[in-house]
Amino acid sequence: MLRKYNEATDALTKMASERATVPPDVFVSDLYKPSIDYKDDKGSDPPPVDPGLAPESTAAPELEAMDIEAEPPTPNDLPDWCYPLLQRLVNGTLPPDQAEARRIAHRAKTFLLLDGEMYKRSPLGILMRCITRQEGVKLLDNIHSGDCGHHAAPRTLVGNAFRQGFYWPTAVADATQIVKTCEGCQFYTRQIHLPAQDLQTIPITWPFAVWGLDLVGPLQNAPDGFTHLLVAIDKFSKWIEVRPITRIKAEQAVLFFTDIIHRFGVPNSIITNNGTQFTGRKFIELCDRHHIRVDWAAVAHPKTNG
């Protein structure tokens, strides 16, 4: 049939997909079970469908596409969370609550029954057998801390379980709980392995008495070939001095701090790290000549640890 003769059907389909307001002359009703019995009406034409109904209300579950066997499994053979889906697949019935009914109808499209077992079809078309939560937790615990367990993160555990062909809806939450309660994971988790020591306060009594000195880089090459920055910060006034350099040498640090001494006077101490430009012989001689105390920081950035 030409598309121009399906304008009314296209309009109803668009309203149903967008959840738009239904016109007053169109009547909508929700079907919670199939309107056609395929088993009894094989070989006969299906009854006509009322064109006044919206497409979402007349969409009966495609039982033949689900490959449902003649004798479906009993509820006792399936996990508890499979009961609503089983009712949808076998009988086409949905819960009375409309929101829950839509959710179950949407989820049931990815499940099927095969040889007395319920399977979930993954986005790649792989069938995963549905199991109970207790079986899933036991499976995750074996993957996590079994004989070949490697104490992986929650999502890695779930991925391993799903790739083995098993599925249950609370897998991520169960894996997270296993990792949180694992003693080994808590003991060997990522920690900041810094030596325990007392922090030492910086005696700041006047401006330009204590300077923090550091190197920043490497940076993107500047027009004159500058790749790093020497940065000095006065701990009292937070005044910043910066000089771009092309080579990381102790001579560059000596020239930079000599200029600071000429402008702001001789400081009491310098806080810096163990960079080669600050531990070089020429820079140490500069500090000794002016009786400047050098406090070495234990980390990359100067801290108040003396």
C-alpha contacts under 8 A as a table, 3 or more apart, distances in Angstrom:
res1	aa1	res2	aa2	distance
1	M	5	Y	7.01
1	M	6	N	7.93
2	L	5	Y	5.75
2	L	6	N	7.29
3	R	6	N	5.30
3	R	7	E	7.11
4	K	7	E	5.93
5	Y	8	A	7.95
6	N	9	T	5.26
6	N	10	D	6.07
7	E	10	D	5.13
7	E	11	A	6.14
8	A	11	A	5.15
8	A	12	L	6.33
9	T	12	L	5.17
9	T	13	T	6.17
10	D	13	T	5.06
10	D	14	K	6.17
11	A	14	K	5.19
11	A	15	M	6.25
12	L	15	M	5.12
12	L	16	A	6.18
12	L	54	A	5.80
12	L	55	P	6.84
13	T	16	A	5.15
13	T	17	S	6.27
13	T	54	A	7.01
13	T	55	P	5.95
13	T	56	E	7.94
14	K	17	S	5.27
14	K	18	E	6.14
15	M	18	E	5.28
15	M	19	R	5.78
15	M	20	A	4.85
15	M	21	T	7.12
15	M	22	V	7.08
16	A	19	R	5.18
16	A	20	A	6.60
16	A	54	A	6.57
16	A	55	P	6.71
16	A	56	E	6.15
17	S	20	A	7.84
22	V	26	V	6.49
22	V	27	F	7.89
23	P	26	V	5.55
24	P	27	F	7.54
26	V	52	G	5.78
26	V	53	L	6.93
26	V	54	A	7.91
27	F	52	G	6.13
27	F	53	L	5.84
27	F	54	A	7.59
28	V	52	G	7.60
28	V	53	L	5.15
28	V	54	A	5.80
28	V	57	S	6.63
29	S	53	L	7.01
29	S	54	A	7.97
29	S	57	S	5.72
30	D	56	E	7.82
30	D	57	S	4.73
30	D	58	T	7.56
31	L	34	P	7.08
31	L	35	S	7.69
31	L	57	S	5.86
31	L	58	T	6.77
31	L	60	A	7.56
32	Y	92	G	6.73
32	Y	93	T	5.21
32	Y	94	L	5.31
32	Y	95	P	7.95
32	Y	101	A	8.00
33	K	60	A	7.21
33	K	91	N	6.97
33	K	92	G	4.56
33	K	93	T	4.80
33	K	94	L	7.20
34	P	37	D	6.96
34	P	60	A	5.17
34	P	61	P	6.71
34	P	92	G	5.91
35	S	60	A	7.02
36	I	41	D	7.84
36	I	46	P	6.95
36	I	47	P	7.57
37	D	40	D	5.67
37	D	41	D	6.10
38	Y	41	D	5.24
38	Y	42	K	5.85
39	K	42	K	5.92
41	D	44	S	5.40
41	D	45	D	7.57
41	D	46	P	7.43
49	V	58	T	7.72
50	D	53	L	6.02
51	P	54	A	7.74
53	L	57	S	6.50
53	L	58	T	6.78
54	A	57	S	5.54
54	A	58	T	6.78
55	P	58	T	5.32
55	P	59	A	6.18
56	E	59	A	5.43
60	A	92	G	7.94
61	P	89	L	7.70
61	P	92	G	6.54
62	E	65	A	5.52
62	E	66	M	6.81
63	L	66	M	5.27
63	L	67	D	7.05
63	L	68	I	6.81
63	L	89	L	6.87
63	L	90	V	7.72
64	E	67	D	5.61
64	E	68	I	6.95
66	M	89	L	7.52
66	M	111	F	7.66
66	M	112	L	5.26
66	M	113	L	7.07
67	D	112	L	6.78
67	D	113	L	6.65
67	D	114	L	7.07
68	I	72	P	7.07
68	I	89	L	7.62
68	I	90	V	7.23
68	I	112	L	6.96
68	I	113	L	5.43
68	I	114	L	6.82
69	E	72	P	5.78
69	E	113	L	6.98
69	E	114	L	6.80
69	E	115	D	7.23
69	E	116	G	7.86
72	P	90	V	7.23
72	P	113	L	7.48
72	P	116	G	6.26
73	P	77	D	6.26
73	P	78	L	7.54
73	P	116	G	5.13
73	P	117	E	7.19
74	T	77	D	5.56
74	T	78	L	7.27
75	P	78	L	5.48
75	P	79	P	7.82
75	P	80	D	7.98
75	P	83	Y	6.49
75	P	86	L	7.99
76	N	79	P	7.70
78	L	82	C	6.39
78	L	83	Y	7.50
78	L	117	E	7.45
78	L	118	M	7.41
78	L	130	C	7.98
78	L	131	I	7.59
78	L	132	T	7.83
79	P	82	C	5.48
79	P	83	Y	7.39
79	P	130	C	7.43
79	P	131	I	6.08
79	P	132	T	4.83
79	P	133	R	7.92
80	D	83	Y	5.87
80	D	132	T	7.20
81	W	84	P	7.20
81	W	85	L	7.99
81	W	132	T	7.92
82	C	85	L	5.27
82	C	86	L	5.92
83	Y	86	L	5.00
83	Y	87	Q	6.29
84	P	87	Q	5.21
84	P	88	R	6.36
84	P	94	L	7.30
84	P	95	P	7.70
84	P	104	I	7.00
85	L	88	R	5.06
85	L	89	L	6.17
85	L	104	I	6.48
85	L	107	R	7.68
85	L	108	A	5.65
85	L	111	F	7.80
86	L	89	L	5.11
86	L	90	V	5.96
86	L	91	N	7.96
87	Q	90	V	5.40
87	Q	91	N	5.35
87	Q	92	G	6.18
87	Q	93	T	5.68
87	Q	94	L	7.13
88	R	91	N	5.72
88	R	92	G	4.18
88	R	93	T	5.03
88	R	94	L	6.03
88	R	104	I	7.63
88	R	105	A	7.10
88	R	108	A	6.90
89	L	92	G	5.71
89	L	108	A	6.94
89	L	112	L	7.33
94	L	101	A	5.28
94	L	104	I	7.23
94	L	105	A	7.46
95	P	98	Q	7.38
95	P	100	E	6.50
95	P	101	A	5.23
96	P	100	E	7.84
96	P	101	A	6.83
97	D	100	E	5.39
97	D	101	A	5.95
98	Q	101	A	4.95
98	Q	102	R	6.24
99	A	102	R	5.27
99	A	103	R	6.37
100	E	103	R	5.03
100	E	104	I	6.14
101	A	104	I	5.21
101	A	105	A	6.05
102	R	105	A	5.10
102	R	106	H	6.12
103	R	106	H	5.19
103	R	107	R	6.21
104	I	107	R	5.12
104	I	108	A	5.95
105	A	108	A	5.29
105	A	109	K	6.92
106	H	109	K	5.85
107	R	110	T	6.08
107	R	111	F	7.41
108	A	111	F	5.26
108	A	112	L	7.85
110	T	120	K	5.67
110	T	121	R	5.20
110	T	122	S	7.45
111	F	118	M	6.92
111	F	119	Y	5.59
111	F	120	K	4.44
111	F	121	R	5.99
112	L	118	M	5.78
112	L	119	Y	5.45
112	L	120	K	6.55
112	L	121	R	7.68
113	L	116	G	6.51
113	L	117	E	5.65
113	L	118	M	4.58
113	L	119	Y	6.22
114	L	117	E	5.35
114	L	118	M	6.35
114	L	119	Y	7.23
117	E	129	R	7.12
117	E	130	C	7.65
118	M	129	R	6.18
118	M	130	C	5.76
119	Y	127	L	5.76
119	Y	128	M	5.25
119	Y	129	R	4.49
119	Y	130	C	5.51
120	K	127	L	5.55
120	K	128	M	5.13
120	K	129	R	6.49
120	K	130	C	6.80
120	K	167	Y	7.22
121	R	124	L	7.81
121	R	125	G	5.51
121	R	126	I	5.62
121	R	127	L	4.71
121	R	128	M	6.42
122	S	125	G	5.09
122	S	126	I	5.20
122	S	127	L	6.34
122	S	128	M	7.23
123	P	126	I	7.45
126	I	165	G	7.93
127	L	165	G	6.81
128	M	162	F	7.14
128	M	165	G	4.36
128	M	166	F	4.85
128	M	167	Y	5.73
129	R	165	G	6.07
129	R	166	F	4.88
129	R	167	Y	5.95
130	C	166	F	6.02
130	C	167	Y	4.92
130	C	168	W	5.85
131	I	135	E	6.33
131	I	136	G	6.63
131	I	166	F	6.75
131	I	167	Y	6.22
131	I	168	W	5.91
132	T	135	E	5.31
132	T	136	G	6.25
132	T	168	W	6.65
133	R	136	G	4.90
133	R	137	V	6.11
133	R	168	W	6.51
133	R	170	T	7.20
133	R	171	A	7.89
134	Q	137	V	5.24
134	Q	138	K	6.30
135	E	138	K	5.15
135	E	139	L	6.14
136	G	139	L	4.99
136	G	140	L	6.15
136	G	167	Y	7.79
136	G	168	W	6.91
136	G	171	A	7.02
137	V	140	L	5.11
137	V	141	D	6.05
137	V	171	A	7.80
137	V	174	D	6.38
137	V	175	A	7.55
138	K	141	D	5.12
138	K	142	N	6.22
139	L	142	N	5.19
139	L	143	I	6.32
139	L	161	A	7.30
140	L	143	I	5.06
140	L	144	H	5.94
140	L	157	L	6.40
140	L	158	V	7.38
140	L	161	A	6.92
140	L	175	A	6.56
140	L	178	I	7.99
141	D	144	H	5.00
141	D	145	S	5.87
141	D	146	G	6.81
141	D	178	I	7.03
142	N	145	S	5.57
142	N	146	G	4.27
142	N	147	D	7.57
142	N	149	G	6.74
143	I	146	G	5.77
143	I	148	C	7.11
143	I	149	G	5.07
143	I	150	H	7.61
143	I	157	L	6.79
143	I	160	N	7.83
143	I	161	A	7.88
144	H	149	G	4.67
144	H	150	H	5.94
144	H	151	H	4.80
144	H	152	A	6.28
144	H	157	L	6.76
145	S	148	C	7.29
145	S	149	G	4.38
145	S	150	H	6.49
145	S	151	H	5.92
146	G	149	G	4.65
149	G	152	A	7.96
151	H	179	V	7.72
151	H	185	C	6.72
152	A	156	T	6.09
152	A	157	L	6.30
153	A	156	T	5.35
153	A	157	L	6.36
153	A	176	T	7.91
153	A	179	V	7.01
154	P	157	L	5.17
154	P	158	V	6.36
154	P	172	V	6.56
154	P	175	A	4.82
154	P	176	T	5.10
154	P	179	V	6.62
155	R	158	V	5.10
155	R	159	G	6.10
155	R	172	V	6.62
155	R	175	A	7.44
156	T	159	G	5.06
156	T	160	N	6.22
157	L	160	N	5.19
157	L	161	A	6.31
157	L	175	A	6.62
158	V	161	A	5.09
158	V	162	F	6.10
158	V	171	A	6.21
158	V	172	V	6.25
158	V	175	A	6.76
159	G	162	F	5.19
159	G	163	R	6.02
160	N	163	R	5.19
160	N	164	Q	6.39
161	A	164	Q	5.25
161	A	165	G	6.90
161	A	166	F	6.08
161	A	167	Y	7.66
162	F	165	G	5.22
162	F	166	F	5.13
162	F	167	Y	6.03
163	R	166	F	7.43
167	Y	171	A	7.61
168	W	171	A	5.91
170	T	173	A	5.49
170	T	174	D	6.12
171	A	174	D	5.16
171	A	175	A	6.10
172	V	175	A	5.17
172	V	176	T	6.18
173	A	176	T	5.14
173	A	177	Q	6.27
174	D	177	Q	5.16
174	D	178	I	6.29
175	A	178	I	5.09
175	A	179	V	6.33
176	T	179	V	5.27
176	T	180	K	6.18
177	Q	180	K	5.11
177	Q	181	T	6.19
178	I	181	T	5.34
178	I	182	C	6.05
179	V	182	C	5.21
179	V	185	C	6.55
180	K	185	C	7.54
180	K	186	Q	7.22
181	T	186	Q	7.80
182	C	185	C	5.37
182	C	186	Q	6.42
183	E	186	Q	5.23
183	E	187	F	6.16
184	G	187	F	5.12
184	G	188	Y	5.98
185	C	188	Y	5.39
185	C	189	T	5.53
186	Q	189	T	5.37
188	Y	191	Q	7.94
198	D	305	N	7.34
199	L	304	T	6.30
199	L	305	N	4.78
199	L	306	G	7.58
200	Q	304	T	5.76
200	Q	305	N	4.81
200	Q	306	G	5.66
201	T	304	T	5.90
201	T	305	N	7.20
201	T	306	G	7.65
202	I	304	T	6.29
202	I	306	G	7.67
204	I	207	P	7.69
204	I	209	A	6.85
204	I	210	V	6.78
204	I	235	K	7.18
204	I	236	F	6.23
205	T	209	A	7.33
205	T	236	F	7.89
206	W	209	A	5.92
206	W	236	F	6.80
207	P	210	V	7.76
207	P	234	D	7.25
207	P	235	K	7.77
207	P	236	F	5.24
207	P	237	S	6.11
208	F	211	W	6.68
208	F	234	D	5.53
208	F	235	K	7.35
208	F	236	F	6.73
208	F	237	S	7.56
208	F	264	F	6.60
208	F	265	G	7.57
208	F	267	P	6.06
209	A	234	D	7.56
209	A	235	K	7.89
209	A	236	F	7.71
209	A	266	V	7.68
209	A	267	P	4.41
209	A	268	N	5.02
209	A	269	S	6.73
210	V	234	D	6.09
210	V	235	K	5.75
210	V	236	F	7.40
210	V	267	P	5.95
210	V	268	N	5.91
210	V	269	S	5.09
210	V	270	I	5.77
210	V	271	I	7.47
211	W	232	A	6.31
211	W	233	I	5.51
211	W	234	D	4.61
211	W	235	K	5.83
211	W	267	P	7.34
211	W	269	S	6.68
211	W	270	I	4.96
211	W	271	I	6.21
212	G	232	A	5.40
212	G	233	I	5.07
212	G	234	D	6.42
212	G	235	K	6.84
212	G	270	I	5.86
212	G	271	I	4.73
212	G	272	T	5.95
212	G	302	P	6.52
213	L	230	L	7.50
213	L	231	V	5.88
213	L	232	A	4.50
213	L	233	I	6.69
213	L	270	I	6.83
213	L	271	I	6.07
213	L	272	T	4.94
213	L	273	N	7.84
213	L	302	P	7.49
214	D	230	L	6.11
214	D	231	V	5.41
214	D	232	A	6.52
214	D	272	T	5.97
214	D	273	N	6.96
214	D	301	H	7.17
214	D	302	P	7.43
215	L	228	H	7.01
215	L	229	L	5.78
215	L	230	L	4.82
215	L	231	V	6.12
216	V	219	L	7.87
216	V	228	H	5.68
216	V	229	L	5.00
216	V	230	L	6.42
216	V	231	V	7.18
217	G	227	T	6.65
217	G	228	H	4.65
217	G	229	L	6.45
218	P	227	T	5.45
218	P	228	H	5.26
219	L	227	T	5.09
219	L	228	H	5.96
220	Q	227	T	6.31
221	N	224	D	7.94
221	N	225	G	5.58
221	N	226	F	5.79
221	N	227	T	5.29
222	A	225	G	5.16
222	A	226	F	5.10
222	A	227	T	6.73
223	P	226	F	7.30
225	G	246	T	5.96
226	F	244	P	5.94
226	F	245	I	5.26
226	F	246	T	4.45
227	T	244	P	7.36
227	T	245	I	6.45
227	T	246	T	5.52
227	T	247	R	7.73
228	H	244	P	5.85
228	H	245	I	5.48
228	H	246	T	6.57
228	H	247	R	7.75
228	H	248	I	7.76
229	L	242	V	6.59
229	L	243	R	5.66
229	L	244	P	4.47
229	L	245	I	5.95
230	L	242	V	5.64
230	L	243	R	5.25
230	L	244	P	6.32
230	L	245	I	7.23
230	L	253	A	7.37
230	L	256	F	7.62
231	V	240	I	7.09
231	V	241	E	5.80
231	V	242	V	4.65
231	V	243	R	6.77
232	A	240	I	5.79
232	A	241	E	5.11
232	A	242	V	6.50
233	I	238	K	5.77
233	I	239	W	5.54
233	I	240	I	4.58
233	I	241	E	6.40
234	D	237	S	5.82
234	D	238	K	4.90
234	D	239	W	5.13
234	D	240	I	6.61
235	K	238	K	5.44
235	K	239	W	7.78
236	F	239	W	8.00
243	R	256	F	6.99
245	I	248	I	7.28
245	I	252	Q	7.24
247	R	252	Q	7.63
248	I	252	Q	7.06
248	I	277	Q	6.22
249	K	252	Q	5.45
249	K	253	A	6.92
249	K	276	T	7.52
249	K	277	Q	5.10
250	A	253	A	5.13
250	A	254	V	6.23
250	A	276	T	7.13
250	A	277	Q	4.14
250	A	278	F	6.24
250	A	279	T	7.68
250	A	280	G	5.46
250	A	281	R	7.62
250	A	282	K	6.30
250	A	283	F	5.92
251	E	254	V	5.01
251	E	255	L	6.27
251	E	277	Q	7.72
251	E	282	K	6.77
251	E	283	F	7.25
252	Q	255	L	5.28
252	Q	256	F	6.15
252	Q	277	Q	7.74
253	A	256	F	5.06
253	A	257	F	6.14
253	A	277	Q	6.30
253	A	278	F	6.84
253	A	283	F	6.79
254	V	257	F	5.40
254	V	258	T	5.89
254	V	282	K	7.03
254	V	283	F	5.44
254	V	286	L	6.99
255	L	258	T	5.13
255	L	259	D	6.30
256	F	259	D	5.45
256	F	260	I	6.70
257	F	260	I	4.88
257	F	261	I	6.27
258	T	261	I	5.07
258	T	262	H	6.32
259	D	262	H	5.17
259	D	263	R	6.34
260	I	263	R	5.20
260	I	264	F	5.81
260	I	265	G	7.22
261	I	264	F	5.40
261	I	265	G	4.55
261	I	266	V	5.14
261	I	267	P	7.45
262	H	265	G	5.84
262	H	266	V	7.90
266	V	290	H	7.04
266	V	292	I	7.58
267	P	270	I	7.55
267	P	292	I	6.54
268	N	291	H	7.86
268	N	292	I	5.54
268	N	293	R	6.46
269	S	292	I	5.22
269	S	293	R	4.46
269	S	294	V	5.63
269	S	295	D	7.11
270	I	292	I	7.11
270	I	293	R	6.28
270	I	294	V	4.87
270	I	295	D	6.03
271	I	294	V	6.06
271	I	295	D	4.80
271	I	296	W	6.00
271	I	297	A	6.70
271	I	302	P	6.09
271	I	303	K	7.86
271	I	306	G	7.51
272	T	278	F	7.47
272	T	294	V	7.40
272	T	295	D	6.48
272	T	296	W	5.40
272	T	297	A	5.79
272	T	301	H	7.61
272	T	302	P	5.46
273	N	278	F	7.41
273	N	296	W	5.31
273	N	297	A	4.91
273	N	298	A	6.95
273	N	299	V	6.92
273	N	300	A	6.21
273	N	301	H	6.82
273	N	302	P	6.29
274	N	278	F	6.60
274	N	279	T	6.22
274	N	296	W	6.56
274	N	297	A	7.32
275	G	278	F	5.42
275	G	279	T	6.22
276	T	279	T	5.02
276	T	280	G	5.78
277	Q	280	G	5.65
277	Q	283	F	7.57
278	F	283	F	6.03
278	F	284	I	7.44
279	T	283	F	6.75
279	T	284	I	6.52
280	G	283	F	5.58
280	G	284	I	6.35
281	R	284	I	5.20
281	R	285	E	6.10
282	K	285	E	5.08
282	K	286	L	6.27
283	F	286	L	5.07
283	F	287	C	6.47
284	I	287	C	5.20
284	I	288	D	6.19
285	E	288	D	5.03
285	E	289	R	5.95
286	L	289	R	5.19
286	L	290	H	6.43
287	C	290	H	5.34
287	C	291	H	5.82
287	C	292	I	4.78
287	C	293	R	6.92
287	C	294	V	7.47
288	D	291	H	4.85
288	D	292	I	6.16
288	D	293	R	7.82
289	R	292	I	7.80
295	D	306	G	5.26
296	W	302	P	7.87
296	W	306	G	6.38
297	A	300	A	7.41
297	A	301	H	7.17
297	A	302	P	5.23
297	A	303	K	6.00
297	A	304	T	7.75
297	A	305	N	6.46
297	A	306	G	6.42
298	A	302	P	7.82
298	A	303	K	7.80
298	A	305	N	7.49
299	V	302	P	6.83
299	V	303	K	7.48
303	K	306	G	7.60
